[in-house]
């Protein structure tokens, strides 16, 4: 059996360097600094200062924007343990987007409030410029300049919640959503963003819904273009684009993305990317089920799979066209 000798906790100097001179009272006590010394050092004209309850800056003068972020995170994440663990809090909202480097939001020095996400059971109050936001979901963290931040999609959703609360105030909704999915690093997918916006109840906000619809349409159009190129590469006949299918009596069936009427084969591209609400999702699923019930062979193509293995998708399209539908009911193509 092997034994692992635990490494000693970092010294106060090492800890201060790691946290940009911002430490908690519990971290100071764990390193032998009594409460009396903390109080003396934080008096007017002293070398230290208190930034937030039980959070101190080991220097005089105005704190930097990064030190303000550290103070907010350490205040919200204090667990009373020796190292002031930061596992229970993440920076979110506009402050997180500023740390990520979003150009559509104010730069870090201009951020006047810091939203920090914590588990719902935590007993914390807002303090100074720190706003506590609670969640029942498990916290996820991304390290940005050493600080724990919410993933991009969650940070965007939390920022939009704050901005859209004031209907009259201008907010860069469209710009932020576009930047979230188009950045070369620290980006998110349209699907991840859509899930977060639905979870946050933001899709009922007209500005958010309009911007999200643009992203969803652009993502689906890009995937459809790739499918079109596969159709050409595999020498398949050109399908109809988004035809409306009806029964002879006029009963509506569906609007597939692509359709080969001569073979009874339809293609549905990322159907979940056009379904923001559950009502829309049910409507789309209903059309898919009706096509399959009437004998149409439906091929489902996801952008993720298409990007990962286009050859397999092309082969699937060719095989579906070769096999065709099964006892397809005669339909009107509108």
Protein Blocks (a to p, Z undefined) as FASTA:
>chain_A
ZZddddddddfklmmmmnnopacfklmmmnopafklmmmmmpghiabdcfbghiacfbed
jddfklmmmmmmmmmmpgoianopaklbccehjllmmmnopakbccfklpmbdcddddfk
lccddehjbccdddfbdcddddeehiacddfklmmmmmmmmmmmpmmbccffklmmmmmm
mpfbhpadfklmmmmmmmnopmmpmklmmmmmmmmmmmmmmmmmmmmmmmmmnopacdde
hiacddfkopafbdcfbdcfknopacdehkllmmmbfmlmmmmmmmmmmmmmnopacddd
dfklmmmmmmlmmmmmmmmmmnopahiacdddZZ
